[in-house]
């Protein structure tokens, strides 16, 4: 069964001609099929199916002029033939090559010109080898790094220009570093910090301009520090603070009777 009923064309738009194909004998033997499994077709899924059926032919297609053919061939070809593809003009080819090679080859692509390659490379490497990517020009690459880098190596990302990156950092840094981020310029980052701070340190954020953070303080900080929040402008923070203070006073009264 074919994928669809369209006319089979190659990557240049020319009609595929089985009679003039180098794999005519393969076709006769059922090793390929027009509009279904064909290395000359313009559709990637048909090229992929061709190499699935004939993985031993992938090596000879690593230099094909069409990037889709090179990229898919790289998924099946001999590993020893893949290193030269790290310099291929197409990012899909570079990625399909490096994902199969030993991890040391990924280091060569940490500064790849394409963000998608750098994002994926960041998933392949670890520890100190990942550190240079913490200052990548693309925020999403840095986001991947922030999610993967060991917490003790996140210090250089505390002041990242992108708030979403700092949010990830705020969730993962060691507890002792949390006070250093309580004045972050983004409220969402400060909220991440507030949710992790101990009740003793949380009081440091009782004057935060964001009501959500003051509500967190009112909910968890030591009761002795809640008098300011008992008069807070935000009704929710004020109610929580007053309730906790009232419960504390009630218990003290009961204890003194």
N, C-alpha and C positions, 0 to 999 in steps of 0.2 A: 504494500500500500504506500503510495507517495504522500508527502506532506501536504501538498495541495495540487491544483491543476494548472498552475502557471507554467509558462514556457521556461525551460531551464536556461539561465544565462550565467555567464561568468562575471568576475568582478569588474570587468571593463564594459559589461553590457552586451557582449557578443553571445550569440546562441551557442550552447554547449553541443559539441559534435562528438558523439561517442566513436564514430568511425575513424576519426583522426586522433583519438586519445591514446596515450602511451599505455593505458591500462585496459585496452580493448579485450585482451585475453582474460584479464581479471573479471571484467564485466560478464563475459561469456560464462565464466565459472561461478558467477553469483557473488563475487567479492565486492561488487559495487553496483549501484543502480541509479539511473538518472532520476532527478528530482527526489531523491531519498538519501543516498549515500554516495556523494561525489566530491572529489577534491577540487574539481574545477568550478563547482557551483558558487554563486555569490552569497548563499546563505550559510551562516556559521554552523547551524545545527546539522546541515547536510555534510559539511566538511568534517565536523566532529564525528559524525557517524561513520564516515569513510575511514578515519584513523582508528576508531574503535574496532572496526572490522579488520583493519590492516595496520596495526601499530608498527610493524616492521618496516613500513614504507615512510615513516615520519622523518627519519634522518635526512632523506634527500630533499625534503621540502623546507628545511630551515632557512634557506636563502630565497624562497619564493618571493616574487615582487608584491604579492598581496599580503598585507599585514595579518589578515584573519587566518590565512593558511599558515604563516610562520608562527603565530600565537598558538594555534591549536596543535600544530606539529610539536611545539615545545612541550606540550603536555604528555607526549608519548615517546619522544626521541631519547636517544642514548644520553645519559647524564654528562658524559665527558664532552659532548658536543655543545652543551648549553652555555658555558661561560662567555663566549663571544657575543651571545644574544643580550648580555647585560648592557651593551652599547647600541642596541637596536634603536632605530628612529621612532618606533611605536611603543608607547607605555604598556600596552597589553602584552606585547611580546616580552618586554623586560620583566614584567611581573610573573608571567607564566614560567619564565626561565628561573628566576631567583627563588620562587616558592619551592622548587624541587631540589635546588642545590643545597649543600651544607650551609649552615647559618652564617659562616664567616663571609660568604659572598654577599649577604644582605648589607654588610657594612659599606660596600661600594655604592649602594643606592640610597644612603641616608640623605644625600643632597640631590636626589633625582629631580629633574625639572618638573615632573608631574606630581601634584599633591596626592593623587590616588595611590601612586606607587609608594610615596613616602609614608602615607597612612598605613599601608599594608606592611611595609618594611618594619614599621614600629612594632607591629605585632609579632615579628619574628625574632627580635633581639632583646637582650635582657641587661639589667644592671648598668654598670658604668658605660657600656657600649651604647646605651640608649640616651645617655645624658646629652650628647651634642644636639639631639633632636628636641630637647626641651626649649630651645630658642628658635625653632623652625618659624619661618615667616607666615605659615598658614595656621590659623588658630585650631582647626580641627585636627591637624597633625599633633599639635601640642596637647589637645584634649585626649587623644589616644595615649600619648606619653604620660600624661598626668594620671590616667587610670591604671597604668601598668607599672610605672616607676616605683621602686621601693619607697615606703614612706620617709625613711631617713634621707632620701636623695631629693625630696621635693622642695627643699629650702629655696632653691633658685626660682621656683615657680610661684612663690607666694605673692609676688608683685606682677604676675603676668597681666598684660594689658586687657585680656579678655575675661570678663566676669565669669563665664561658664567654666573656663579653665580653673579659675580661682575657687569656684564652688567645689569642684572635684578635689582640689588641693585641701580645702577646708575639711572635707569629709575624711581625708586620709592621713594628714600630718600627725605626728606624735602629739599626745595631749599637752605636753609642755610647751609646744609652739603656738597653741591656740590663742593665748592673750595677745600675741603679736599681730593678730588679724582682726581684733575687735573693732578697729576703726576703718576697716575696708570701706572703700567708696561706694560699694554696691550692697544694698540692703539684703538681697538674697544670699550673698556670701556671708554677711554678718549673722544672718539667721542660722546658717549651717553651723557657724561657730557657737552661737548661743545654745543650740540644741546639744552640743557636745560638752560645753563647759560644766564644771562641777558647780553645785549650788554656792559654794564659797566664792568662786571666781565670777559667777554669773552676775553678781551684783555690780561688777564693773560696767555692765551695759544697761544699768537702770535708767540712764538718761538718753538712750539711743533714740534718734528721731523717728524710727519706724515702730509703729504700734505693735506689730507682730513680735518684735524682739522684746519690747517692754512687757508684753503679755507672757512671753516665755520666762522672763525674769520674775514677774509676779507669780507665776505658777510654781517655780522651782527654787528660787533664791531663798536664803535664810530669812525667816519671818522678821527678825530684828531689823532687816534692811528695807522693809516694805512700806514704811510710813510715807515716803515720797510718792510711791505709786498708788497709795490709797487716795490720792488727790489727782491722779493722772487724767489727762484730757480724753483719753480713750475709755469708753464705758466698760469694755470687756476687761482691759487690764486693771482698771479701777475696782471693778466688782470682785475679781479674783483676789486682788491684794487685800481688800477690805474683809472678804470672807476668811482668808487665811489668818489675818490679824485677829479677827473676832473669835475664831476657833482657838487661837493661842491664848487669848485673854480668858476665854471660858474655862479652858483647862487649868490655867493658873489660879483662877478663882476657886474652882473645885478642889484643887490641891491644897489651897490654904484653909479650907473649911475644916 
